[in-house]
Amino acid sequence: MSRLELAPGVAVIDEGLTVYLAPLPDGPIAVLDDIAASIFRLAVEGAAETLADRARADFDPPGADVAEDVERFIAGLIALGLLVRVP
């Protein structure tokens, strides 16, 4: 299984409802709130392969098929250099 983690040199500040991510020292700062912050937290807390299943509980309506949306969001964070996928 693979997992997701902060990319080297990325700082994070978690303020509860909002998460701030920035590659140091020059940024830019990414601001994640609501569901984006929740998915980010789930992403760095467990296996990448189970992320969509773990995130599904946060979506309305419950049980919605969110796998594509979650993967697209994570791909965006990886493209911005904020997250990396590790084996």
Gaussian input, Z-matrix of N, CA and C with variables (Angstrom, degrees):
# hf/3-21g

backbone

0 1
 N
 C     1     B1
 C     2     B2     1     A1
 N     3     B3     2     A2     1     D1
 C     4     B4     3     A3     2     D2
 C     5     B5     4     A4     3     D3
 N     6     B6     5     A5     4     D4
 C     7     B7     6     A6     5     D5
 C     8     B8     7     A7     6     D6
 N     9     B9     8     A8     7     D7
 C    10    B10     9     A9     8     D8
 C    11    B11    10    A10     9     D9
 N    12    B12    11    A11    10    D10
 C    13    B13    12    A12    11    D11
 C    14    B14    13    A13    12    D12
 N    15    B15    14    A14    13    D13
 C    16    B16    15    A15    14    D14
 C    17    B17    16    A16    15    D15
 N    18    B18    17    A17    16    D16
 C    19    B19    18    A18    17    D17
 C    20    B20    19    A19    18    D18
 N    21    B21    20    A20    19    D19
 C    22    B22    21    A21    20    D20
 C    23    B23    22    A22    21    D21
 N    24    B24    23    A23    22    D22
 C    25    B25    24    A24    23    D23
 C    26    B26    25    A25    24    D24
 N    27    B27    26    A26    25    D25
 C    28    B28    27    A27    26    D26
 C    29    B29    28    A28    27    D27
 N    30    B30    29    A29    28    D28
 C    31    B31    30    A30    29    D29
 C    32    B32    31    A31    30    D30
 N    33    B33    32    A32    31    D31
 C    34    B34    33    A33    32    D32
 C    35    B35    34    A34    33    D33
 N    36    B36    35    A35    34    D34
 C    37    B37    36    A36    35    D35
 C    38    B38    37    A37    36    D36
 N    39    B39    38    A38    37    D37
 C    40    B40    39    A39    38    D38
 C    41    B41    40    A40    39    D39
 N    42    B42    41    A41    40    D40
 C    43    B43    42    A42    41    D41
 C    44    B44    43    A43    42    D42
 N    45    B45    44    A44    43    D43
 C    46    B46    45    A45    44    D44
 C    47    B47    46    A46    45    D45
 N    48    B48    47    A47    46    D46
 C    49    B49    48    A48    47    D47
 C    50    B50    49    A49    48    D48
 N    51    B51    50    A50    49    D49
 C    52    B52    51    A51    50    D50
 C    53    B53    52    A52    51    D51
 N    54    B54    53    A53    52    D52
 C    55    B55    54    A54    53    D53
 C    56    B56    55    A55    54    D54
 N    57    B57    56    A56    55    D55
 C    58    B58    57    A57    56    D56
 C    59    B59    58    A58    57    D57
 N    60    B60    59    A59    58    D58
 C    61    B61    60    A60    59    D59
 C    62    B62    61    A61    60    D60
 N    63    B63    62    A62    61    D61
 C    64    B64    63    A63    62    D62
 C    65    B65    64    A64    63    D63
 N    66    B66    65    A65    64    D64
 C    67    B67    66    A66    65    D65
 C    68    B68    67    A67    66    D66
 N    69    B69    68    A68    67    D67
 C    70    B70    69    A69    68    D68
 C    71    B71    70    A70    69    D69
 N    72    B72    71    A71    70    D70
 C    73    B73    72    A72    71    D71
 C    74    B74    73    A73    72    D72
 N    75    B75    74    A74    73    D73
 C    76    B76    75    A75    74    D74
 C    77    B77    76    A76    75    D75
 N    78    B78    77    A77    76    D76
 C    79    B79    78    A78    77    D77
 C    80    B80    79    A79    78    D78
 N    81    B81    80    A80    79    D79
 C    82    B82    81    A81    80    D80
 C    83    B83    82    A82    81    D81
 N    84    B84    83    A83    82    D82
 C    85    B85    84    A84    83    D83
 C    86    B86    85    A85    84    D84
 N    87    B87    86    A86    85    D85
 C    88    B88    87    A87    86    D86
 C    89    B89    88    A88    87    D87
 N    90    B90    89    A89    88    D88
 C    91    B91    90    A90    89    D89
 C    92    B92    91    A91    90    D90
 N    93    B93    92    A92    91    D91
 C    94    B94    93    A93    92    D92
 C    95    B95    94    A94    93    D93
 N    96    B96    95    A95    94    D94
 C    97    B97    96    A96    95    D95
 C    98    B98    97    A97    96    D96
 N    99    B99    98    A98    97    D97
 C   100   B100    99    A99    98    D98
 C   101   B101   100   A100    99    D99
 N   102   B102   101   A101   100   D100
 C   103   B103   102   A102   101   D101
 C   104   B104   103   A103   102   D102
 N   105   B105   104   A104   103   D103
 C   106   B106   105   A105   104   D104
 C   107   B107   106   A106   105   D105
 N   108   B108   107   A107   106   D106
 C   109   B109   108   A108   107   D107
 C   110   B110   109   A109   108   D108
 N   111   B111   110   A110   109   D109
 C   112   B112   111   A111   110   D110
 C   113   B113   112   A112   111   D111
 N   114   B114   113   A113   112   D112
 C   115   B115   114   A114   113   D113
 C   116   B116   115   A115   114   D114
 N   117   B117   116   A116   115   D115
 C   118   B118   117   A117   116   D116
 C   119   B119   118   A118   117   D117
 N   120   B120   119   A119   118   D118
 C   121   B121   120   A120   119   D119
 C   122   B122   121   A121   120   D120
 N   123   B123   122   A122   121   D121
 C   124   B124   123   A123   122   D122
 C   125   B125   124   A124   123   D123
 N   126   B126   125   A125   124   D124
 C   127   B127   126   A126   125   D125
 C   128   B128   127   A127   126   D126
 N   129   B129   128   A128   127   D127
 C   130   B130   129   A129   128   D128
 C   131   B131   130   A130   129   D129
 N   132   B132   131   A131   130   D130
 C   133   B133   132   A132   131   D131
 C   134   B134   133   A133   132   D132
 N   135   B135   134   A134   133   D133
 C   136   B136   135   A135   134   D134
 C   137   B137   136   A136   135   D135
 N   138   B138   137   A137   136   D136
 C   139   B139   138   A138   137   D137
 C   140   B140   139   A139   138   D138
 N   141   B141   140   A140   139   D139
 C   142   B142   141   A141   140   D140
 C   143   B143   142   A142   141   D141
 N   144   B144   143   A143   142   D142
 C   145   B145   144   A144   143   D143
 C   146   B146   145   A145   144   D144
 N   147   B147   146   A146   145   D145
 C   148   B148   147   A147   146   D146
 C   149   B149   148   A148   147   D147
 N   150   B150   149   A149   148   D148
 C   151   B151   150   A150   149   D149
 C   152   B152   151   A151   150   D150
 N   153   B153   152   A152   151   D151
 C   154   B154   153   A153   152   D152
 C   155   B155   154   A154   153   D153
 N   156   B156   155   A155   154   D154
 C   157   B157   156   A156   155   D155
 C   158   B158   157   A157   156   D156
 N   159   B159   158   A158   157   D157
 C   160   B160   159   A159   158   D158
 C   161   B161   160   A160   159   D159
 N   162   B162   161   A161   160   D160
 C   163   B163   162   A162   161   D161
 C   164   B164   163   A163   162   D162
 N   165   B165   164   A164   163   D163
 C   166   B166   165   A165   164   D164
 C   167   B167   166   A166   165   D165
 N   168   B168   167   A167   166   D166
 C   169   B169   168   A168   167   D167
 C   170   B170   169   A169   168   D168
 N   171   B171   170   A170   169   D169
 C   172   B172   171   A171   170   D170
 C   173   B173   172   A172   171   D171
 N   174   B174   173   A173   172   D172
 C   175   B175   174   A174   173   D173
 C   176   B176   175   A175   174   D174
 N   177   B177   176   A176   175   D175
 C   178   B178   177   A177   176   D176
 C   179   B179   178   A178   177   D177
 N   180   B180   179   A179   178   D178
 C   181   B181   180   A180   179   D179
 C   182   B182   181   A181   180   D180
 N   183   B183   182   A182   181   D181
 C   184   B184   183   A183   182   D182
 C   185   B185   184   A184   183   D183
 N   186   B186   185   A185   184   D184
 C   187   B187   186   A186   185   D185
 C   188   B188   187   A187   186   D186
 N   189   B189   188   A188   187   D187
 C   190   B190   189   A189   188   D188
 C   191   B191   190   A190   189   D189
 N   192   B192   191   A191   190   D190
 C   193   B193   192   A192   191   D191
 C   194   B194   193   A193   192   D192
 N   195   B195   194   A194   193   D193
 C   196   B196   195   A195   194   D194
 C   197   B197   196   A196   195   D195
 N   198   B198   197   A197   196   D196
 C   199   B199   198   A198   197   D197
 C   200   B200   199   A199   198   D198
 N   201   B201   200   A200   199   D199
 C   202   B202   201   A201   200   D200
 C   203   B203   202   A202   201   D201
 N   204   B204   203   A203   202   D202
 C   205   B205   204   A204   203   D203
 C   206   B206   205   A205   204   D204
 N   207   B207   206   A206   205   D205
 C   208   B208   207   A207   206   D206
 C   209   B209   208   A208   207   D207
 N   210   B210   209   A209   208   D208
 C   211   B211   210   A210   209   D209
 C   212   B212   211   A211   210   D210
 N   213   B213   212   A212   211   D211
 C   214   B214   213   A213   212   D212
 C   215   B215   214   A214   213   D213
 N   216   B216   215   A215   214   D214
 C   217   B217   216   A216   215   D215
 C   218   B218   217   A217   216   D216
 N   219   B219   218   A218   217   D217
 C   220   B220   219   A219   218   D218
 C   221   B221   220   A220   219   D219
 N   222   B222   221   A221   220   D220
 C   223   B223   222   A222   221   D221
 C   224   B224   223   A223   222   D222
 N   225   B225   224   A224   223   D223
 C   226   B226   225   A225   224   D224
 C   227   B227   226   A226   225   D225
 N   228   B228   227   A227   226   D226
 C   229   B229   228   A228   227   D227
 C   230   B230   229   A229   228   D228
 N   231   B231   230   A230   229   D229
 C   232   B232   231   A231   230   D230
 C   233   B233   232   A232   231   D231
 N   234   B234   233   A233   232   D232
 C   235   B235   234   A234   233   D233
 C   236   B236   235   A235   234   D234
 N   237   B237   236   A236   235   D235
 C   238   B238   237   A237   236   D236
 C   239   B239   238   A238   237   D237
 N   240   B240   239   A239   238   D238
 C   241   B241   240   A240   239   D239
 C   242   B242   241   A241   240   D240
 N   243   B243   242   A242   241   D241
 C   244   B244   243   A243   242   D242
 C   245   B245   244   A244   243   D243
 N   246   B246   245   A245   244   D244
 C   247   B247   246   A246   245   D245
 C   248   B248   247   A247   246   D246
 N   249   B249   248   A248   247   D247
 C   250   B250   249   A249   248   D248
 C   251   B251   250   A250   249   D249
 N   252   B252   251   A251   250   D250
 C   253   B253   252   A252   251   D251
 C   254   B254   253   A253   252   D252
 N   255   B255   254   A254   253   D253
 C   256   B256   255   A255   254   D254
 C   257   B257   256   A256   255   D255
 N   258   B258   257   A257   256   D256
 C   259   B259   258   A258   257   D257
 C   260   B260   259   A259   258   D258

   B1=1.4478
   B2=1.5214
   B3=1.3048
   B4=1.4577
   B5=1.5213
   B6=1.3102
   B7=1.4547
   B8=1.5139
   B9=1.3055
   B10=1.4559
   B11=1.5189
   B12=1.3295
   B13=1.4531
   B14=1.5224
   B15=1.3256
   B16=1.4520
   B17=1.5198
   B18=1.3117
   B19=1.4540
   B20=1.5286
   B21=1.3163
   B22=1.4602
   B23=1.5282
   B24=1.3250
   B25=1.4577
   B26=1.5112
   B27=1.3392
   B28=1.4597
   B29=1.5293
   B30=1.3203
   B31=1.4642
   B32=1.5141
   B33=1.3304
   B34=1.4626
   B35=1.5199
   B36=1.3088
   B37=1.4632
   B38=1.5167
   B39=1.3276
   B40=1.4577
   B41=1.5179
   B42=1.3255
   B43=1.4591
   B44=1.5274
   B45=1.3071
   B46=1.4611
   B47=1.5124
   B48=1.3205
   B49=1.4630
   B50=1.5220
   B51=1.3331
   B52=1.4590
   B53=1.5206
   B54=1.3379
   B55=1.4603
   B56=1.5267
   B57=1.3346
   B58=1.4568
   B59=1.5257
   B60=1.3299
   B61=1.4642
   B62=1.5157
   B63=1.3302
   B64=1.4649
   B65=1.5141
   B66=1.3415
   B67=1.4547
   B68=1.5361
   B69=1.3235
   B70=1.4636
   B71=1.5222
   B72=1.3023
   B73=1.4541
   B74=1.5267
   B75=1.3218
   B76=1.4657
   B77=1.5218
   B78=1.3377
   B79=1.4724
   B80=1.5062
   B81=1.2851
   B82=1.4608
   B83=1.5328
   B84=1.3124
   B85=1.4532
   B86=1.5290
   B87=1.3261
   B88=1.4665
   B89=1.5215
   B90=1.3094
   B91=1.4575
   B92=1.5245
   B93=1.3257
   B94=1.4612
   B95=1.5135
   B96=1.3138
   B97=1.4591
   B98=1.5131
   B99=1.3142
   B100=1.4631
   B101=1.5299
   B102=1.3236
   B103=1.4606
   B104=1.5291
   B105=1.3357
   B106=1.4625
   B107=1.5245
   B108=1.3218
   B109=1.4659
   B110=1.5199
   B111=1.3031
   B112=1.4578
   B113=1.5289
   B114=1.3126
   B115=1.4698
   B116=1.5241
   B117=1.3269
   B118=1.4543
   B119=1.5271
   B120=1.3211
   B121=1.4689
   B122=1.5297
   B123=1.3257
   B124=1.4660
   B125=1.5249
   B126=1.3290
   B127=1.4605
   B128=1.5195
   B129=1.3161
   B130=1.4662
   B131=1.5271
   B132=1.3414
   B133=1.4625
   B134=1.5216
   B135=1.3068
   B136=1.4574
   B137=1.5075
   B138=1.3161
   B139=1.4602
   B140=1.5303
   B141=1.3180
   B142=1.4635
   B143=1.5260
   B144=1.3344
   B145=1.4631
   B146=1.5214
   B147=1.3102
   B148=1.4733
   B149=1.5229
   B150=1.3193
   B151=1.4645
   B152=1.5203
   B153=1.3133
   B154=1.4700
   B155=1.5252
   B156=1.3251
   B157=1.4669
   B158=1.5269
   B159=1.3263
   B160=1.4635
   B161=1.5216
   B162=1.3355
   B163=1.4594
   B164=1.5285
   B165=1.3065
   B166=1.4621
   B167=1.5270
   B168=1.3092
   B169=1.4701
   B170=1.5278
   B171=1.3232
   B172=1.4687
   B173=1.5248
   B174=1.3229
   B175=1.4519
   B176=1.5188
   B177=1.3021
   B178=1.4520
   B179=1.5214
   B180=1.2899
   B181=1.4552
   B182=1.5228
   B183=1.3244
   B184=1.4619
   B185=1.5260
   B186=1.3049
   B187=1.4583
   B188=1.5148
   B189=1.3247
   B190=1.4597
   B191=1.5292
   B192=1.3172
   B193=1.4541
   B194=1.5257
   B195=1.3112
   B196=1.4530
   B197=1.5271
   B198=1.3130
   B199=1.4652
   B200=1.5272
   B201=1.3267
   B202=1.4683
   B203=1.5151
   B204=1.3255
   B205=1.4622
   B206=1.5192
   B207=1.3196
   B208=1.4631
   B209=1.5246
   B210=1.3216
   B211=1.4610
   B212=1.5305
   B213=1.3226
   B214=1.4693
   B215=1.5415
   B216=1.3257
   B217=1.4596
   B218=1.5308
   B219=1.3249
   B220=1.4639
   B221=1.5261
   B222=1.3191
   B223=1.4652
   B224=1.5230
   B225=1.3326
   B226=1.4645
   B227=1.5132
   B228=1.3393
   B229=1.4663
   B230=1.5275
   B231=1.3210
   B232=1.4669
   B233=1.5257
   B234=1.3309
   B235=1.4630
   B236=1.5258
   B237=1.3275
   B238=1.4695
   B239=1.5273
   B240=1.3264
   B241=1.4605
   B242=1.5140
   B243=1.3484
   B244=1.4668
   B245=1.5266
   B246=1.3209
   B247=1.4638
   B248=1.5181
   B249=1.3268
   B250=1.4626
   B251=1.5211
   B252=1.3187
   B253=1.4657
   B254=1.5265
   B255=1.3265
   B256=1.4643
   B257=1.5306
   B258=1.3418
   B259=1.4631
   B260=1.5241
   A1=109.25
   A2=116.14
   A3=120.89
   A4=109.37
   A5=114.78
   A6=119.77
   A7=108.61
   A8=114.74
   A9=121.66
   A10=108.08
   A11=116.15
   A12=119.51
   A13=109.16
   A14=114.85
   A15=119.37
   A16=109.58
   A17=115.88
   A18=120.24
   A19=108.77
   A20=117.91
   A21=119.98
   A22=110.80
   A23=115.69
   A24=120.81
   A25=115.35
   A26=117.74
   A27=121.04
   A28=109.21
   A29=115.24
   A30=120.89
   A31=108.95
   A32=115.36
   A33=120.84
   A34=108.82
   A35=115.36
   A36=122.50
   A37=106.19
   A38=115.92
   A39=121.87
   A40=108.06
   A41=115.26
   A42=122.25
   A43=112.04
   A44=118.04
   A45=120.74
   A46=111.72
   A47=117.71
   A48=120.72
   A49=112.87
   A50=116.76
   A51=121.62
   A52=110.02
   A53=115.39
   A54=122.14
   A55=107.20
   A56=115.69
   A57=122.37
   A58=108.02
   A59=116.72
   A60=123.02
   A61=108.35
   A62=115.95
   A63=118.53
   A64=110.50
   A65=116.43
   A66=118.90
   A67=107.73
   A68=115.88
   A69=119.95
   A70=110.01
   A71=119.14
   A72=126.88
   A73=114.83
   A74=118.05
   A75=119.50
   A76=116.58
   A77=118.59
   A78=119.12
   A79=111.21
   A80=117.55
   A81=128.99
   A82=111.92
   A83=115.06
   A84=121.25
   A85=109.25
   A86=115.69
   A87=121.58
   A88=107.06
   A89=116.42
   A90=121.88
   A91=108.26
   A92=116.05
   A93=121.94
   A94=107.93
   A95=116.50
   A96=117.76
   A97=110.41
   A98=113.84
   A99=122.37
   A100=111.22
   A101=116.12
   A102=120.86
   A103=111.75
   A104=117.54
   A105=120.43
   A106=110.66
   A107=116.79
   A108=120.50
   A109=110.46
   A110=116.73
   A111=121.36
   A112=111.37
   A113=117.21
   A114=120.93
   A115=110.25
   A116=117.31
   A117=120.17
   A118=110.76
   A119=116.70
   A120=120.51
   A121=111.26
   A122=115.77
   A123=119.78
   A124=111.17
   A125=116.22
   A126=121.13
   A127=112.06
   A128=117.00
   A129=119.52
   A130=112.63
   A131=117.40
   A132=121.20
   A133=114.57
   A134=119.04
   A135=118.69
   A136=111.89
   A137=115.50
   A138=121.84
   A139=111.03
   A140=115.48
   A141=120.67
   A142=111.51
   A143=116.69
   A144=120.87
   A145=113.09
   A146=118.29
   A147=120.75
   A148=112.79
   A149=117.50
   A150=120.91
   A151=112.70
   A152=118.50
   A153=120.59
   A154=111.03
   A155=117.03
   A156=119.93
   A157=110.92
   A158=116.63
   A159=119.76
   A160=111.48
   A161=117.67
   A162=121.64
   A163=112.67
   A164=116.99
   A165=121.82
   A166=112.24
   A167=118.04
   A168=121.56
   A169=112.26
   A170=117.67
   A171=121.05
   A172=113.12
   A173=117.68
   A174=120.34
   A175=111.49
   A176=115.54
   A177=122.03
   A178=106.57
   A179=121.73
   A180=126.67
   A181=110.73
   A182=116.43
   A183=119.85
   A184=110.32
   A185=115.48
   A186=120.52
   A187=113.59
   A188=118.07
   A189=120.99
   A190=109.43
   A191=116.64
   A192=120.75
   A193=108.12
   A194=116.53
   A195=121.73
   A196=113.13
   A197=116.93
   A198=120.51
   A199=112.26
   A200=118.39
   A201=120.80
   A202=111.68
   A203=117.04
   A204=120.60
   A205=111.58
   A206=116.53
   A207=120.71
   A208=109.65
   A209=117.65
   A210=120.65
   A211=111.05
   A212=117.83
   A213=122.05
   A214=109.99
   A215=116.65
   A216=121.49
   A217=110.36
   A218=117.03
   A219=121.38
   A220=110.45
   A221=117.55
   A222=120.99
   A223=110.76
   A224=116.67
   A225=120.60
   A226=111.82
   A227=117.83
   A228=120.77
   A229=110.83
   A230=116.73
   A231=120.42
   A232=109.61
   A233=117.61
   A234=121.68
   A235=111.86
   A236=117.24
   A237=121.21
   A238=112.28
   A239=116.91
   A240=120.55
   A241=114.10
   A242=116.27
   A243=120.38
   A244=112.60
   A245=117.11
   A246=122.53
   A247=109.19
   A248=115.33
   A249=122.13
   A250=108.19
   A251=115.50
   A252=121.76
   A253=107.12
   A254=116.87
   A255=121.59
   A256=109.44
   A257=116.08
   A258=119.27
   A259=112.16
   D1=148.58
   D2=176.19
   D3=-104.34
   D4=167.61
   D5=176.49
   D6=-139.23
   D7=168.02
   D8=178.17
   D9=-112.49
   D10=141.49
   D11=176.14
   D12=-146.54
   D13=166.09
   D14=177.56
   D15=-59.32
   D16=139.51
   D17=175.00
   D18=-68.27
   D19=153.18
   D20=177.90
   D21=-56.08
   D22=136.65
   D23=177.11
   D24=82.32
   D25=7.23
   D26=179.88
   D27=-98.81
   D28=130.14
   D29=176.90
   D30=-101.00
   D31=149.86
   D32=179.35
   D33=-133.69
   D34=137.45
   D35=170.69
   D36=-125.32
   D37=121.08
   D38=-179.25
   D39=-107.55
   D40=111.66
   D41=-177.86
   D42=-101.48
   D43=20.35
   D44=-179.70
   D45=93.67
   D46=-85.76
   D47=179.26
   D48=-79.41
   D49=-19.02
   D50=-176.66
   D51=-130.17
   D52=140.57
   D53=175.51
   D54=-120.23
   D55=132.85
   D56=177.60
   D57=-110.83
   D58=129.46
   D59=178.48
   D60=-125.62
   D61=139.44
   D62=177.39
   D63=-154.90
   D64=134.19
   D65=170.18
   D66=-72.72
   D67=128.49
   D68=-177.97
   D69=-91.71
   D70=144.55
   D71=10.32
   D72=-99.79
   D73=-5.45
   D74=-167.66
   D75=-105.68
   D76=-2.27
   D77=179.78
   D78=75.14
   D79=-156.82
   D80=5.96
   D81=-77.33
   D82=167.12
   D83=179.80
   D84=-87.88
   D85=130.23
   D86=172.79
   D87=-99.99
   D88=133.27
   D89=-179.74
   D90=-112.45
   D91=119.21
   D92=179.47
   D93=-113.55
   D94=128.12
   D95=175.08
   D96=-134.73
   D97=167.95
   D98=-179.60
   D99=53.59
   D100=-123.02
   D101=-173.83
   D102=-66.87
   D103=-32.41
   D104=178.50
   D105=-63.99
   D106=-42.65
   D107=177.61
   D108=-63.90
   D109=-41.04
   D110=179.33
   D111=-62.76
   D112=-45.36
   D113=179.80
   D114=-65.18
   D115=-40.47
   D116=177.37
   D117=-58.01
   D118=-48.30
   D119=-179.93
   D120=-59.38
   D121=-45.14
   D122=178.83
   D123=-63.41
   D124=-35.38
   D125=-177.43
   D126=-62.70
   D127=-39.65
   D128=-176.54
   D129=-91.30
   D130=3.33
   D131=-177.30
   D132=-107.28
   D133=-4.13
   D134=-175.99
   D135=-161.26
   D136=-171.71
   D137=-179.00
   D138=-65.03
   D139=137.28
   D140=179.62
   D141=-61.40
   D142=-34.92
   D143=-176.83
   D144=-66.89
   D145=-22.02
   D146=-179.02
   D147=-104.33
   D148=5.61
   D149=-175.47
   D150=-57.86
   D151=-48.89
   D152=-177.99
   D153=-60.16
   D154=-41.04
   D155=178.86
   D156=-64.45
   D157=-40.78
   D158=-179.96
   D159=-70.60
   D160=-32.08
   D161=-179.27
   D162=-78.79
   D163=-24.51
   D164=-174.91
   D165=-52.67
   D166=-34.35
   D167=-178.31
   D168=-65.04
   D169=-22.20
   D170=-178.26
   D171=-87.91
   D172=-5.11
   D173=-176.04
   D174=-97.48
   D175=154.62
   D176=175.86
   D177=-118.33
   D178=125.18
   D179=5.17
   D180=-79.60
   D181=150.95
   D182=177.58
   D183=-55.93
   D184=140.80
   D185=178.68
   D186=85.16
   D187=1.19
   D188=-179.95
   D189=-60.69
   D190=149.26
   D191=178.37
   D192=-80.24
   D193=104.85
   D194=-173.05
   D195=-113.00
   D196=2.40
   D197=-173.26
   D198=-55.10
   D199=-46.18
   D200=-179.40
   D201=-63.90
   D202=-43.65
   D203=-179.59
   D204=-64.42
   D205=-42.55
   D206=179.49
   D207=-64.65
   D208=-45.29
   D209=-179.47
   D210=-63.95
   D211=-39.33
   D212=178.16
   D213=-63.31
   D214=-42.84
   D215=179.27
   D216=-63.06
   D217=-46.89
   D218=179.64
   D219=-63.88
   D220=-41.50
   D221=177.44
   D222=-59.03
   D223=-37.48
   D224=177.31
   D225=-65.12
   D226=-42.07
   D227=178.40
   D228=-66.04
   D229=-35.83
   D230=176.65
   D231=-67.34
   D232=-44.81
   D233=179.75
   D234=-61.37
   D235=-32.66
   D236=177.77
   D237=-78.84
   D238=-3.62
   D239=179.64
   D240=78.08
   D241=21.33
   D242=-177.99
   D243=-95.00
   D244=-30.69
   D245=178.31
   D246=-126.44
   D247=155.38
   D248=171.84
   D249=-131.50
   D250=149.63
   D251=176.22
   D252=-98.42
   D253=126.71
   D254=-178.73
   D255=-124.06
   D256=146.37
   D257=179.60
   D258=-69.07

